[in-house]
Amino acid sequence: MATKTVKSTAKTTSAKTKTAKPAAKTTKKATAKRPKTKKKLVIVESPSKAKTIGKYLGRTYKVVASLGHVRDLPKSRMGVDIENDYQPDYISIRGKGDVIKELRKDAKQAKAVYLASDPDREGEAIAWHVANLLKLDTKDKNRVTFNEITKDAVKEAFKEPREINMDLVDAQQARRVLDRLVGYSISPILWKKVKKGLSAGRVQSVALNLIIQREQVIRDFKPEEYWTIDGQFKKGSDEFAASFYGENGKKAALPNNEAVQKVLAKIDRKAPFTIDDVTRKERKRMPQPPYTTSTMQQDANRRLSRLNFRTRKTMMAAQQIYEGITLGHGSAVGLITYMRTDSTRIASIAKQEASQFIHENYGEQYAAIKPVKGKLPEGAQDAHEAIRPTSVNRTPVEMKQYLTADQYKLYSLIWSRFVASQMTPQIVDTMAVSLSQNGVDFHANGSKVKFDGFTKVYKRGQEKDNVLPELNQGDQVQMISDDPAQHFTQPPARYTEAALIKTLEENGVGRPSTYAPTLDTIQRRYYVRLVSRHFEPTELGEIVNQIIVKQFPEIVNVKFTAEVEDDLDRIEEGKENWVKVVDKFYQPFSKEVQAAEEQVAKIEMHDELAGSNCEICGAPMVVKMGRYGKFHACSRFPNCRNTKAIVKDIGVTCPKCGQGNVVERKSKKNRVFYGCSRYPECDFVSWDKPIGRNCPKDGHFLIEKKVKKGRQIVCPNGDYEESIQN
């Protein structure tokens, strides 16, 4: 019975299988591939920006990156047709072939193409170049811009695409053509007359000239002697300090010790001083407006100097937090608004959000009734907002876990500066006191913070209260001591990156996007070097500057360069034709180029002798400049290719092997470090300078560290330190 049942089942199954074949064919036809729905293509500059925007727009969009510019002027030649209205000869950038091929492929398959590069001249030019490569109609409304990369801002921007703004494109083209005309006209002269690899430029030559002018002032400076007298006074048990002001109510200088002694001779040590006048005032210290590109670069350079926040580093970190940071498991979001701007304008919605945040977190008394309006620098482009957080509710403390150390430091600065700009002023009670005896006048100034205001979130310096005792007109006080001191006037300081950017901006030279590459170029060309965060010109820099000042005076003329920048702004506004602007510059410039080729004599750059001979061939060693700084090389190069790193013996025996000496070396990033002269036999290395003594507590070698007020001898293990030395 069981066997029959099995057979019967098998037959039935077999029958079912046979009858099922036509049905299978029917199913196959039903699941045939449908044509894919075409997506809308969005082209941006960077992959990180593409990633962030892609998450906002959803599956119907494909977001890709052009990786910056796709077309530019050729490097091998001028690339500007001077005879034909300065028409630029654009070519595809070398190495971008695969990117362009992919863009064309994606555009061909797309339902629509949108160009969403940055909202400035450079971004507009990138959009225009991409449109030309992809053969898009530049009159189509396919240009999308947004000042911040947030979901709401991006979606809102895509509701109202616009045409490519050709005024912006022309302004960028004019700048590019002008820079090319200058660079490719002057550089060959410098190559021929000085040495290969040199360059000149409208903004870089002005920056170099400013540094050298400052250096000349320092060289010509003659210090002048002057003296001060600081006095310590006492009223009851309260002491306070006051400084010599003058005599008989008039301010007087103390040019020498003789003048000091005459003043001191008039003071009766036993008799009291009388308080002649007491002035009490309330001073308001206003918050600064939010950051522009320039003020952000300056503040980062000053405040974050210990972290080596150079201009390029600042812009790199700003770019990263603008393009998008992934917050936990959520989507990426841009934390700040666009970081290339010279406007201090703030959107109303941002002001409202800030006001609410300040009310909730600090109290009503800290919220400004009227937001602070910053004064726009001359020629400012107010196309964008100031640099601010996209949401003030994303506090630095909350964002810290998602950011790198550099990103966090910069975001903290931007956030605190913006919040402070929407807060009330700091209120300080001040007290000015004048006191005298026998016609000798001293002045004392005191201050005390009454209300901290915006400094609750943004401190501009560690100003401490200087509280004077309760003093009133007619009071008698006793002089405890006097401290005369000799001083000498000091020359102006060399430019830091922050100070140079500030000067360039004040003179209307360059724009937010040009400062970082300009400072980078003059260092790469070895026209200047950074010594203790200050620019010093090199011999090469001075030679190049001398040629440019003599032969091309307009190039280094601050006023002239600022006028060119104004012309570029007028092109952007549609008030000026870019060809006419370029022609107005080039006609007199071309005559200067012709004259320079005839007049500039060949300059021999002699190598500095190293003071030693080559170990291989015996020829003198010379000092050469390489990518990572100076080094010693054989003077018979290329016949002898012997090179040596420049090391400085600091006169300390190696604390590790006890045989070699500690020498000062430089890393590839030009940072000083200390190692053993016997390397690689001994691998001793230290960022801090060993001093040749050991710690009295644990026997470890002591080091010299730079501190805020000077230098200090410490033990690296942290259990011993000596007093700070100036």
Residue pairs with C-beta under 8 A, 6 or more apart in sequence:
37 60
38 109
38 110
38 111
39 59
39 60
39 61
39 62
39 109
39 110
39 111
40 60
40 61
40 62
40 110
40 111
40 112
40 113
40 114
41 61
41 62
41 64
41 106
41 107
41 110
41 111
41 112
41 113
41 114
42 50
42 53
42 54
42 57
42 61
42 62
42 63
42 64
42 113
42 114
42 116
42 144
43 63
43 64
43 65
43 66
43 103
43 113
43 114
43 115
43 116
43 117
43 127
43 130
44 50
44 53
44 63
44 64
44 65
44 66
44 116
44 117
45 65
45 66
45 67
45 68
45 117
45 118
45 123
45 126
46 65
46 67
46 68
46 319
46 323
47 65
47 67
48 320
48 323
48 324
48 332
49 65
49 149
49 323
49 324
50 63
50 64
50 65
51 63
51 324
51 332
52 149
52 323
52 324
52 331
52 332
52 333
52 334
53 63
53 116
53 149
53 154
54 61
54 62
54 63
55 331
55 332
56 151
56 154
56 155
56 331
57 63
57 154
57 155
57 158
62 106
62 110
64 102
64 103
64 106
66 99
66 103
66 117
66 126
66 130
67 96
67 99
68 126
69 93
69 125
69 126
69 129
70 92
70 93
70 96
70 99
70 100
70 103
70 126
70 129
70 130
70 133
71 90
71 91
71 92
71 93
71 129
71 132
71 133
72 90
72 91
72 93
73 79
73 80
73 88
73 89
73 90
73 91
73 176
73 180
74 89
74 91
77 184
78 180
78 181
78 184
79 88
79 89
79 90
79 91
79 180
80 86
80 87
80 88
80 89
80 177
80 180
80 181
81 87
81 88
81 89
82 586
85 579
86 177
86 181
86 579
86 582
86 583
86 586
88 173
88 176
88 177
88 180
90 129
90 132
92 100
92 133
100 133
103 130
103 133
103 134
104 133
104 134
107 113
107 134
107 136
112 142
113 134
113 136
113 142
114 142
114 143
114 144
114 158
114 161
115 126
115 127
115 130
115 131
115 136
115 142
115 143
115 144
115 164
116 144
116 145
116 146
116 157
117 123
117 124
117 126
117 127
117 130
118 126
118 145
118 338
118 340
119 145
119 146
119 147
119 338
119 383
119 384
120 168
120 338
120 340
120 383
120 384
120 513
121 168
121 169
121 171
121 172
121 175
121 513
121 572
122 172
122 513
123 145
124 143
124 164
124 165
124 168
124 169
124 172
125 168
125 169
125 172
125 173
125 176
127 143
127 164
128 138
128 164
128 166
128 169
130 136
131 137
131 138
131 142
131 164
132 138
136 142
138 163
138 164
138 166
139 163
140 163
141 161
141 162
141 163
142 161
142 163
142 164
143 161
143 162
143 163
143 164
143 165
144 157
144 158
144 161
144 162
145 157
145 162
146 153
146 154
146 156
146 157
147 153
147 337
147 338
147 384
147 385
148 322
148 334
148 336
148 337
148 338
148 390
149 322
149 323
149 324
149 333
149 334
149 390
150 333
150 334
150 390
150 391
151 331
151 333
153 390
167 571
167 572
167 573
167 574
168 572
170 571
170 572
170 578
171 568
171 569
171 571
171 572
171 578
173 578
174 567
174 568
174 571
174 578
174 581
174 582
175 568
177 578
177 582
178 202
178 564
178 582
178 585
179 201
179 202
181 582
181 585
181 586
181 589
182 200
182 201
182 202
182 555
182 589
183 199
183 200
183 201
185 589
185 590
185 593
186 199
186 200
186 548
186 552
186 555
186 593
186 596
187 198
187 199
187 200
189 547
189 551
189 593
189 596
189 597
189 600
190 198
190 199
190 200
190 544
190 547
191 197
191 198
192 602
193 547
193 600
193 601
193 602
193 603
194 540
194 543
194 544
194 547
194 603
194 605
195 540
195 605
197 525
198 525
198 540
198 544
199 521
199 525
200 544
200 548
200 552
200 555
201 518
201 521
202 555
202 561
202 564
203 504
203 509
203 510
203 514
203 518
203 561
204 518
204 521
204 522
205 545
205 548
205 552
205 555
205 556
206 504
206 509
206 510
206 555
206 556
206 558
206 561
207 500
207 504
207 509
207 518
207 519
207 522
208 522
208 527
208 528
208 537
208 541
208 544
208 545
209 545
209 548
209 549
209 556
210 495
210 500
210 503
210 504
210 558
211 494
211 495
211 500
211 522
211 528
211 535
211 536
211 537
211 541
212 537
212 541
212 542
212 545
214 492
214 494
214 495
215 494
215 536
215 537
217 491
217 492
218 491
218 492
218 494
221 491
221 492
223 488
223 489
223 490
223 491
224 255
224 488
224 489
225 255
225 256
225 486
225 487
225 488
226 253
226 254
226 255
226 487
226 488
226 489
227 254
227 255
227 256
227 257
227 259
227 260
227 484
227 485
227 486
227 487
228 243
228 244
228 254
228 484
228 485
228 487
229 243
229 244
229 254
229 260
229 263
229 264
229 482
229 483
229 484
229 485
230 241
230 242
230 243
230 244
230 482
230 483
230 485
231 241
231 242
231 243
231 244
231 442
231 479
231 480
231 481
231 482
231 483
232 239
232 240
232 241
232 479
232 480
232 481
232 482
232 483
233 239
233 240
233 241
233 242
233 273
233 435
233 442
233 444
233 477
233 478
233 479
233 480
234 240
234 477
234 478
234 479
234 480
235 469
235 471
235 475
235 476
235 477
235 478
236 469
238 469
238 470
239 469
239 480
240 444
240 446
240 468
240 469
241 444
242 433
242 435
242 442
242 443
242 444
243 442
243 443
243 444
244 254
244 263
244 440
244 441
244 442
245 251
245 252
245 434
245 441
245 442
245 443
246 252
246 441
247 263
247 439
247 440
247 441
248 439
248 441
249 441
253 259
254 260
254 263
257 484
257 486
260 484
263 440
264 482
264 484
266 438
266 439
266 440
267 437
267 438
267 440
267 479
267 482
268 437
268 438
269 479
271 437
271 438
272 437
272 476
272 477
272 478
273 435
273 436
273 437
273 442
273 476
273 477
273 478
273 479
274 435
274 436
274 437
274 474
274 475
274 476
275 433
275 434
275 435
275 471
275 472
275 473
275 474
275 475
275 476
275 477
276 434
276 435
276 436
276 441
276 473
277 432
277 433
277 434
277 473
278 431
278 432
278 433
278 471
278 472
278 473
279 431
279 432
279 433
280 429
280 430
280 431
281 429
281 430
281 432
282 427
282 428
282 429
282 430
282 450
283 427
283 428
283 429
283 430
283 447
284 425
284 426
284 427
284 428
285 425
285 426
285 427
285 428
285 453
285 455
286 372
286 425
287 368
287 372
287 420
287 421
287 423
287 425
287 453
287 454
287 458
288 295
288 372
288 374
288 417
288 420
288 421
288 460
289 344
289 372
289 373
289 374
289 386
289 421
290 344
290 346
290 374
290 386
290 387
290 388
290 417
290 418
290 421
291 299
291 386
291 387
291 388
291 413
291 414
291 417
291 418
292 341
292 342
292 343
292 344
292 377
292 380
292 386
292 387
292 512
293 339
293 340
293 341
293 342
293 387
293 512
293 513
293 515
294 342
294 377
294 501
294 502
294 505
294 512
294 515
296 314
296 318
296 339
296 387
296 413
296 414
297 311
297 314
297 315
297 497
297 498
297 501
297 515
297 516
298 498
298 499
298 501
298 502
299 413
299 417
299 498
300 309
300 314
300 410
300 413
301 309
301 310
301 311
301 314
301 496
301 497
301 498
301 501
302 496
302 498
303 309
303 413
304 409
304 410
304 413
305 533
307 405
307 406
307 409
309 406
309 409
309 410
310 497
310 519
311 497
311 501
311 515
311 516
311 519
311 520
312 516
312 519
312 520
313 406
314 410
314 516
315 339
315 516
317 404
317 406
317 407
317 409
317 410
318 336
318 339
318 387
318 410
319 339
320 407
321 334
321 335
321 336
321 403
321 407
321 410
321 411
322 334
322 335
322 336
322 337
322 338
322 339
323 334
324 332
324 333
324 334
325 332
325 333
325 334
325 335
325 399
325 402
325 403
325 407
326 332
326 402
327 333
327 399
327 402
328 402
333 390
334 390
335 389
335 390
335 394
335 399
335 411
336 387
336 388
336 389
336 390
336 411
336 414
337 384
337 385
337 386
337 387
337 388
337 389
337 390
338 384
338 385
338 387
339 387
340 384
340 512
340 513
341 381
341 383
341 384
341 385
341 386
341 387
341 512
342 376
342 377
342 380
342 381
342 382
342 505
342 511
342 512
343 376
343 380
343 381
343 382
343 383
343 384
343 385
343 386
344 373
344 374
344 375
344 376
344 386
345 382
345 384
345 385
345 386
346 371
346 385
346 386
346 388
346 418
346 421
347 385
350 385
350 388
350 392
351 371
351 422
353 391
353 392
353 393
354 392
354 418
354 419
354 422
355 367
355 368
355 422
357 392
357 393
357 419
358 366
358 367
358 419
358 422
358 423
359 367
362 423
362 456
362 457
365 424
365 451
366 423
366 424
366 453
366 454
366 456
367 422
367 423
367 424
368 422
368 423
368 424
371 421
371 422
372 421
372 422
374 386
374 421
376 382
377 505
377 506
377 508
378 508
378 562
379 508
379 562
379 565
379 566
379 569
381 511
381 569
381 572
386 418
387 414
387 418
388 414
388 418
389 411
389 414
389 415
389 418
392 415
392 418
392 419
394 415
395 415
396 408
396 411
396 412
396 415
396 416
399 408
399 411
400 408
403 411
416 457
416 458
417 458
419 457
419 458
420 454
420 455
420 457
420 458
421 454
423 453
423 454
423 456
423 457
424 451
424 453
424 454
425 453
425 454
426 449
426 451
426 452
426 453
426 454
426 455
427 449
427 450
427 451
427 453
428 447
428 448
428 449
428 450
429 447
429 448
429 449
429 450
430 445
430 446
430 447
431 445
431 446
431 447
431 468
431 471
432 443
432 444
432 445
432 446
433 443
433 444
433 445
433 446
433 468
433 471
434 441
434 442
434 443
435 441
435 442
435 443
435 444
435 477
436 442
437 479
444 468
445 466
446 466
446 467
446 468
447 465
447 466
447 467
448 465
448 466
448 467
449 455
449 465
471 477
493 499
493 534
494 534
494 535
494 536
495 503
495 534
495 535
496 533
496 534
496 535
497 519
497 533
497 535
500 519
500 535
501 515
501 519
504 510
504 515
504 518
505 515
507 558
507 559
507 561
507 562
508 561
508 562
508 565
508 566
509 558
509 561
509 562
509 565
510 518
510 565
511 565
522 528
522 541
523 529
523 530
525 540
525 541
525 544
526 538
526 540
526 541
526 625
527 537
527 538
527 540
527 541
527 544
527 545
528 535
528 536
528 537
528 538
528 541
529 535
529 536
529 538
530 536
530 670
537 545
540 605
540 625
543 603
543 605
545 556
547 596
547 600
548 555
548 556
549 556
551 592
551 595
551 596
551 599
551 600
552 589
552 592
552 593
552 596
554 560
554 588
554 589
554 592
555 561
564 581
564 585
567 576
567 581
567 584
568 581
570 576
570 581
571 577
571 578
571 581
607 622
607 623
607 624
607 635
608 622
608 623
609 620
609 621
609 622
609 623
610 620
610 621
610 622
610 623
610 632
611 621
612 620
612 621
612 632
613 619
613 620
613 621
614 620
614 621
614 634
614 635
614 636
614 640
614 642
615 642
616 634
616 640
616 642
617 634
617 636
617 639
617 640
617 642
619 634
619 635
619 636
619 640
620 635
621 632
621 633
621 634
621 635
621 642
621 644
622 632
622 633
622 634
622 635
623 630
623 631
623 632
623 646
624 630
624 631
624 632
624 633
624 643
628 666
628 667
628 668
628 669
628 670
629 646
629 666
629 670
630 646
631 643
631 644
631 645
631 646
632 643
632 644
632 645
632 646
633 642
633 643
633 644
634 640
634 641
634 642
634 643
645 665
645 666
646 666
647 663
647 664
647 665
647 677
648 663
648 664
649 661
649 662
649 663
649 664
649 677
650 661
650 662
650 663
650 664
650 674
650 689
650 690
651 661
651 692
652 661
652 662
652 690
652 691
652 692
653 660
653 661
653 662
653 692
654 660
654 661
654 662
654 676
654 677
654 678
654 682
654 684
655 662
655 684
655 690
655 694
655 701
656 676
656 682
656 683
656 684
657 676
657 678
657 681
657 682
657 684
659 678
659 682
660 676
660 677
660 678
660 679
660 681
660 682
660 684
661 676
661 677
662 674
662 675
662 676
662 677
662 684
662 690
663 674
663 675
663 676
663 677
664 672
664 673
664 674
664 689
665 672
665 673
665 674
665 675
666 672
666 673
667 673
671 687
673 685
673 686
673 687
674 685
674 686
674 687
674 688
674 689
674 690
675 684
675 685
675 686
676 682
676 683
676 684
676 685
686 703
688 703
688 704
688 705
688 716
689 703
689 704
690 701
690 702
690 703
690 704
691 701
691 702
691 703
691 704
691 713
693 701
693 702
693 713
694 700
694 701
694 702
695 701
695 702
695 715
695 717
695 719
695 720
696 720
697 715
697 719
697 720
698 715
698 717
698 719
698 720
700 715
700 716
700 717
701 716
702 713
702 714
702 715
702 720
703 713
703 714
703 715
703 716
704 711
704 712
704 713
705 711
705 712
705 713
705 714
707 724
709 724
709 726
710 724
710 725
710 726
711 724
711 725
711 726
712 721
712 722
712 723
712 724
712 725
713 721
713 722
713 725
714 720
714 721
714 722
715 721
